[in-house]
Amino acid sequence: MNIPSRAIAALLVAILVAACGSGGGSASPSSSASTAPSESAAASESAAAASPSAVAAPVKVRLALDWTPNTNHTGFYVAQAKGWYADAGVELDVLPYGGTTPETILAAGQAECGISFQDSLTFAVAAGAPITSVMAILQHTAQEIAVLESSSITRPKQLDGKTYAGFGYPNEVPTLKSVIQHDGGKGDFDVVTLDTAAYEALYAKRADFVITFAAWEGIEAGQRNIPLRTFKFTDYGFPDFYQVVLACNDDWLAANPDAAKAFVGATVRGFEFAASNPAEAAQILVTQNPGVFDSNPELPAASQAYMAEQGLLVDANGAVGTQTLETWTGYSSFLYDQGLLVDANGKALTAPPDYATLFTTDFLP
């Protein structure tokens, strides 16, 4: 699930407060506190002496989820179940989602790594959050505009004058306007902010269109016998982007390069397995999260199969985790051009950020 439901103002304020109050990457007191910097450094040095690809002593990595477990996270659970983190000298601690954004948690040093998205990470870094994307989990966007198949709407330009049920995320309306205008429309429509109730509003015909995540809500609608007609952003001149990324705290990356490389390497392996063995990977996700999918036990397998069939987890060469400056620049520059990026004082950036600083490929295997 990738619901863009977080209000950006709250996100940025929380990031700034957390970053200022915690000293960036320093660990905060908790029952799952990370390895102390000196211990992590020692572990990294030992790992470098023993092997360039693994750490000698277990290093705890706290992973902040963006939502309840779903197929955006499968690779982590696969790597955990297969023992690949243990083999890499990593002790993974998956933090349950509690309503606080992963970007905020990472900026406060309360987790080493977490789930993010190209837009969320761009917003956060522009506002001063010390975080970097270390791998792309979903290589392409799986967001689409959705209308009921029974409606008379057959292309985006026909959305003019209609009602959009949204989530309150700042880039929703600019994105929709861009798609509609590229199809020859004006991009004028009404907006109601309903958060996760947006889908039910569409299904009940109280709204005309939504942005859906094809690999989850789109599949779920089909399972409920609610046929949808969808329009892919990229079919209408919109840049493709990394739907889901793995982000880590900059201070932790700098202090623990060997542990970070071991963690990312095992994670890539987990998502490679998910891409090539979707049925088994989905079963591992379900087994590792008892009770989470009881309301719809068939959804994880269907979603994982869809991701594999659509090539969402791999790049054009079939590789997992890769990131390019071209993709980061394409979508993130759209956010800047729309005036959506603000600095630590909440003021719109007057110059584009250095898009190359938003990500790194240094920790990929």
C-alpha positions as CSV (number, residue, x, y, z in Angstrom):
1,M,0.0,0.0,0.0
2,N,1.3,3.4,-0.8
3,I,-1.3,5.9,0.3
4,P,-0.1,9.5,0.0
5,S,-2.1,10.5,3.1
6,R,0.5,12.5,5.1
7,A,0.1,16.2,5.3
8,I,3.3,17.7,4.1
9,A,3.2,20.7,6.5
10,A,3.1,18.3,9.5
11,L,5.8,16.2,8.0
12,L,8.2,19.1,7.5
13,V,7.5,20.6,11.0
14,A,8.0,17.2,12.6
15,I,11.3,16.6,10.6
16,L,12.7,19.9,11.6
17,V,11.8,19.7,15.2
18,A,13.1,16.1,15.5
19,A,16.4,16.9,13.6
20,C,17.1,20.0,15.8
21,G,16.3,18.2,19.0
22,S,18.2,15.0,18.3
23,G,21.4,16.1,16.8
24,G,20.6,14.4,13.5
25,G,21.7,10.8,13.5
26,S,22.2,10.3,17.3
27,A,20.2,7.5,18.7
28,S,17.3,8.3,21.1
29,P,16.6,6.3,24.2
30,S,14.3,3.3,23.4
31,S,14.1,-0.4,24.0
32,S,15.5,-1.0,20.6
33,A,18.4,1.5,20.7
34,S,21.0,1.0,18.0
35,T,24.5,0.0,18.5
36,A,26.6,2.8,19.9
37,P,28.8,4.6,17.4
38,S,32.0,3.3,18.8
39,E,30.7,-0.3,18.7
40,S,29.4,0.2,15.2
41,A,32.7,1.6,14.1
42,A,34.5,-1.3,15.7
43,A,32.2,-3.8,14.0
44,S,32.8,-2.1,10.7
45,E,36.5,-2.3,11.1
46,S,36.4,-5.9,12.0
47,A,34.2,-6.6,9.0
48,A,36.5,-4.8,6.7
49,A,39.4,-7.0,7.9
50,A,37.4,-10.2,7.6
51,S,35.3,-9.6,4.5
52,P,34.4,-6.6,2.4
53,S,30.8,-7.7,2.1
54,A,29.7,-8.6,5.6
55,V,30.2,-7.4,9.2
56,A,31.8,-9.6,11.8
57,A,29.5,-8.9,14.7
58,P,25.8,-8.3,14.5
59,V,24.8,-4.7,13.9
60,K,21.3,-3.7,14.7
61,V,19.4,-1.9,12.0
62,R,16.0,-0.5,12.9
63,L,13.7,-0.2,9.9
64,A,10.8,2.2,10.0
65,L,7.8,1.1,8.0
66,D,5.5,3.6,6.3
67,W,2.4,1.5,6.8
68,T,1.3,-1.9,8.0
69,P,3.3,-4.7,6.3
70,N,2.5,-5.1,2.6
71,T,4.2,-6.2,-0.7
72,N,6.3,-3.0,-0.8
73,H,8.1,-4.6,2.1
74,T,8.3,-8.3,1.1
75,G,12.0,-8.3,0.4
76,F,12.9,-7.4,4.0
77,Y,10.8,-10.3,5.3
78,V,12.3,-12.7,2.8
79,A,15.8,-11.7,3.7
80,Q,15.0,-12.1,7.3
81,A,13.3,-15.5,6.9
82,K,16.1,-16.9,4.7
83,G,18.8,-15.9,7.2
84,W,20.5,-13.5,4.8
85,Y,20.6,-10.6,7.3
86,A,22.1,-13.0,9.8
87,D,24.7,-14.1,7.3
88,A,25.5,-10.4,6.6
89,G,26.0,-9.7,10.3
90,V,22.9,-7.6,10.5
91,E,20.2,-7.8,13.2
92,L,17.0,-6.4,11.6
93,D,14.5,-4.7,13.9
94,V,11.3,-3.8,12.0
95,L,9.5,-1.0,13.7
96,P,5.8,-1.1,13.5
97,Y,4.1,1.8,11.8
98,G,2.6,4.1,14.5
99,G,1.5,7.2,12.5
100,T,4.8,9.0,12.4
101,T,6.4,9.2,9.0
102,P,9.6,7.3,8.4
103,E,11.4,10.5,7.3
104,T,10.7,12.1,10.6
105,I,11.9,9.0,12.5
106,L,15.1,8.8,10.5
107,A,15.8,12.6,10.9
108,A,15.5,12.1,14.7
109,G,17.9,9.2,14.6
110,Q,15.3,6.9,16.0
111,A,15.8,4.4,13.2
112,E,18.8,3.8,10.9
113,C,16.7,3.1,7.8
114,G,13.1,3.3,6.6
115,I,10.6,3.1,3.8
116,S,10.2,6.3,1.8
117,F,9.1,7.5,-1.6
118,Q,10.8,9.7,-4.2
119,D,8.4,12.6,-3.5
120,S,8.5,12.3,0.3
121,L,12.3,12.0,0.4
122,T,12.7,15.1,-1.9
123,F,10.3,17.1,0.3
124,A,12.1,16.0,3.5
125,V,15.7,16.6,2.2
126,A,14.7,20.1,0.9
127,A,13.5,20.9,4.4
128,G,16.8,19.8,6.0
129,A,16.3,16.1,6.9
130,P,19.6,14.2,6.9
131,I,18.5,11.2,4.9
132,T,19.5,9.6,1.6
133,S,17.9,6.9,-0.6
134,V,20.2,3.9,-0.8
135,M,18.1,1.7,-3.2
136,A,15.0,1.9,-5.2
137,I,12.5,-0.8,-4.1
138,L,9.9,-0.1,-6.8
139,Q,11.7,1.0,-9.9
140,H,8.6,2.5,-11.5
141,T,5.4,4.3,-10.4
142,A,2.4,2.1,-9.8
143,Q,0.1,5.0,-9.2
144,E,-2.7,5.6,-11.7
145,I,-5.8,7.7,-12.1
146,A,-8.8,5.4,-11.5
147,V,-12.5,5.8,-12.5
148,L,-15.3,3.3,-12.4
149,E,-15.3,1.2,-15.6
150,S,-19.1,1.9,-15.7
151,S,-18.5,5.7,-16.0
152,S,-18.5,7.6,-19.2
153,I,-14.9,8.8,-18.6
154,T,-12.6,7.2,-21.1
155,R,-9.6,9.6,-21.0
156,P,-8.0,12.1,-18.6
157,K,-9.2,15.2,-20.4
158,Q,-12.8,14.2,-19.5
159,L,-11.9,14.7,-15.8
160,D,-12.4,18.4,-16.2
161,G,-15.3,19.5,-14.0
162,K,-15.4,16.2,-12.1
163,T,-14.8,15.5,-8.4
164,Y,-11.4,14.1,-7.2
165,A,-11.3,12.3,-3.9
166,G,-7.8,12.8,-2.5
167,F,-5.5,12.4,0.4
168,G,-4.2,16.0,1.0
169,Y,-0.7,15.4,-0.3
170,P,0.7,18.6,-2.0
171,N,1.7,17.0,-5.3
172,E,-1.7,15.4,-6.0
173,V,-3.4,18.3,-7.8
174,P,-0.3,19.4,-9.8
175,T,0.2,15.8,-11.0
176,L,-3.4,15.4,-12.0
177,K,-3.4,18.8,-13.8
178,S,-0.3,17.8,-15.7
179,V,-1.8,14.6,-16.9
180,I,-5.2,16.1,-17.8
181,Q,-3.6,19.1,-19.6
182,H,-1.2,16.7,-21.6
183,D,-4.4,15.0,-22.8
184,G,-5.8,18.3,-24.0
185,G,-7.9,19.2,-21.0
186,K,-7.8,22.3,-18.8
187,G,-7.0,20.6,-15.5
188,D,-10.0,22.1,-13.7
189,F,-11.7,19.8,-11.2
190,D,-13.2,19.8,-7.7
191,V,-11.2,18.3,-4.8
192,V,-12.5,16.6,-1.6
193,T,-9.9,15.4,0.8
194,L,-11.0,12.0,2.3
195,D,-7.7,10.2,3.0
196,T,-8.2,6.4,2.8
197,A,-12.0,6.9,2.5
198,A,-11.3,8.2,-1.0
199,Y,-11.5,4.7,-2.5
200,E,-14.9,4.0,-1.0
201,A,-16.2,7.4,-2.2
202,L,-15.3,6.4,-5.7
203,Y,-16.8,3.0,-5.4
204,A,-20.0,4.5,-4.0
205,K,-20.1,7.1,-6.8
206,R,-19.7,10.0,-4.4
207,A,-16.5,11.0,-6.3
208,D,-15.5,10.6,-10.0
209,F,-11.9,9.7,-9.7
210,V,-9.0,8.9,-7.4
211,I,-5.3,8.1,-7.5
212,T,-4.9,4.4,-6.9
213,F,-2.0,2.1,-6.3
214,A,-2.4,-0.5,-9.0
215,A,-0.4,-3.1,-7.1
216,W,-2.7,-3.0,-4.1
217,E,-5.9,-1.0,-4.1
218,G,-6.3,-1.7,-7.8
219,I,-6.1,-5.4,-7.3
220,E,-8.3,-5.3,-4.2
221,A,-11.0,-3.5,-6.2
222,G,-11.0,-6.3,-8.8
223,Q,-11.3,-8.9,-6.0
224,R,-14.4,-7.0,-4.8
225,N,-15.9,-7.1,-8.3
226,I,-15.5,-3.3,-8.7
227,P,-14.1,-2.9,-12.2
228,L,-12.0,0.1,-12.7
229,R,-10.7,2.0,-15.7
230,T,-7.2,3.5,-15.1
231,F,-4.9,6.0,-16.7
232,K,-1.1,5.6,-16.2
233,F,0.7,8.9,-15.5
234,T,3.5,8.0,-17.8
235,D,1.1,7.5,-20.8
236,Y,0.4,11.2,-20.6
237,G,3.8,12.8,-20.5
238,F,4.5,12.5,-16.8
239,P,8.0,11.4,-15.7
240,D,8.4,7.9,-14.3
241,F,9.7,7.8,-10.7
242,Y,10.8,5.6,-7.9
243,Q,7.5,4.7,-6.2
244,V,9.2,3.2,-3.1
245,V,12.8,3.6,-1.9
246,L,14.9,2.6,1.1
247,A,16.2,5.6,2.9
248,C,18.8,5.8,5.6
249,N,20.1,8.3,8.1
250,D,23.2,10.1,6.7
251,D,25.2,10.0,10.0
252,W,24.6,6.3,10.3
253,L,25.7,5.7,6.7
254,A,28.9,7.7,7.2
255,A,29.8,6.0,10.5
256,N,28.9,2.4,9.4
257,P,29.6,2.0,5.7
258,D,30.4,-1.7,5.9
259,A,27.2,-2.5,7.9
260,A,25.2,-0.4,5.6
261,K,26.6,-2.2,2.5
262,A,25.9,-5.6,4.2
263,F,22.3,-4.5,5.0
264,V,21.5,-3.1,1.6
265,G,23.1,-6.2,-0.1
266,A,20.9,-8.6,1.9
267,T,17.9,-6.4,1.2
268,V,18.6,-6.4,-2.6
269,R,18.8,-10.2,-2.4
270,G,15.4,-10.4,-0.7
271,F,13.8,-8.3,-3.4
272,E,15.5,-10.2,-6.1
273,F,13.8,-13.3,-4.7
274,A,10.5,-11.5,-4.5
275,A,10.8,-10.5,-8.2
276,S,11.6,-14.0,-9.4
277,N,9.6,-16.1,-6.9
278,P,6.5,-14.0,-6.2
279,A,4.3,-16.8,-4.8
280,E,6.8,-18.0,-2.3
281,A,7.8,-14.5,-1.3
282,A,4.2,-13.5,-0.7
283,Q,3.8,-16.6,1.5
284,I,6.8,-15.6,3.5
285,L,5.3,-12.1,4.0
286,V,2.1,-13.6,5.3
287,T,3.9,-16.1,7.5
288,Q,6.1,-13.4,9.0
289,N,3.1,-11.2,9.8
290,P,0.5,-13.4,11.4
291,G,-3.0,-11.9,11.5
292,V,-2.2,-8.9,9.3
293,F,-3.8,-10.3,6.1
294,D,-6.6,-12.3,7.7
295,S,-9.3,-10.0,6.1
296,N,-8.0,-10.7,2.6
297,P,-5.5,-13.6,2.6
298,E,-5.4,-13.7,-1.2
299,L,-4.3,-10.1,-1.7
300,P,-0.6,-10.5,-1.0
301,A,-0.1,-13.2,-3.5
302,A,-2.0,-11.4,-6.2
303,S,-0.2,-8.1,-5.5
304,Q,3.3,-9.8,-5.5
305,A,2.4,-11.6,-8.8
306,Y,1.3,-8.2,-10.3
307,M,4.6,-6.6,-9.2
308,A,6.6,-9.4,-10.9
309,E,4.5,-9.4,-14.1
310,Q,4.7,-5.6,-14.4
311,G,8.5,-5.5,-13.7
312,L,8.0,-3.0,-10.9
313,L,10.9,-4.4,-8.9
314,V,13.5,-4.4,-11.6
315,D,15.1,-1.9,-14.0
316,A,15.3,-2.2,-17.8
317,N,18.2,-4.6,-17.3
318,G,16.4,-6.8,-14.8
319,A,18.5,-5.4,-11.8
320,V,17.0,-4.7,-8.4
321,G,17.7,-1.6,-6.3
322,T,19.4,0.6,-9.0
323,Q,18.9,4.3,-9.1
324,T,19.8,6.9,-11.7
325,L,20.2,10.7,-11.7
326,E,17.9,11.0,-14.7
327,T,15.0,9.5,-12.8
328,W,15.6,11.5,-9.6
329,T,15.9,14.7,-11.6
330,G,12.8,14.1,-13.7
331,Y,10.2,13.8,-11.0
332,S,12.0,15.8,-8.3
333,S,12.5,18.7,-10.7
334,F,8.7,18.6,-11.3
335,L,8.1,19.1,-7.6
336,Y,10.5,22.1,-7.6
337,D,9.0,23.6,-10.7
338,Q,5.6,23.4,-9.1
339,G,6.9,25.4,-6.1
340,L,6.3,22.5,-3.7
341,L,9.8,22.3,-2.2
342,V,10.4,24.4,0.9
343,D,13.5,25.0,3.0
344,A,14.0,24.7,6.8
345,N,12.0,27.9,7.3
346,G,9.1,26.8,5.2
347,K,10.0,29.1,2.3
348,A,9.9,27.9,-1.3
349,L,13.3,27.1,-2.6
350,T,14.6,29.7,-4.9
351,A,17.1,27.4,-6.7
352,P,16.7,23.7,-7.5
353,P,18.4,21.2,-5.1
354,D,21.3,19.1,-6.1
355,Y,19.3,16.0,-7.2
356,A,22.4,13.9,-7.0
357,T,22.5,14.3,-3.2
358,L,19.1,12.7,-2.8
359,F,20.4,9.2,-3.5
360,T,23.5,7.1,-3.6
361,T,24.4,3.8,-5.2
362,D,27.5,3.3,-3.0
363,F,25.9,0.6,-0.9
364,L,24.5,-1.6,-3.6
365,P,26.1,-5.0,-4.1
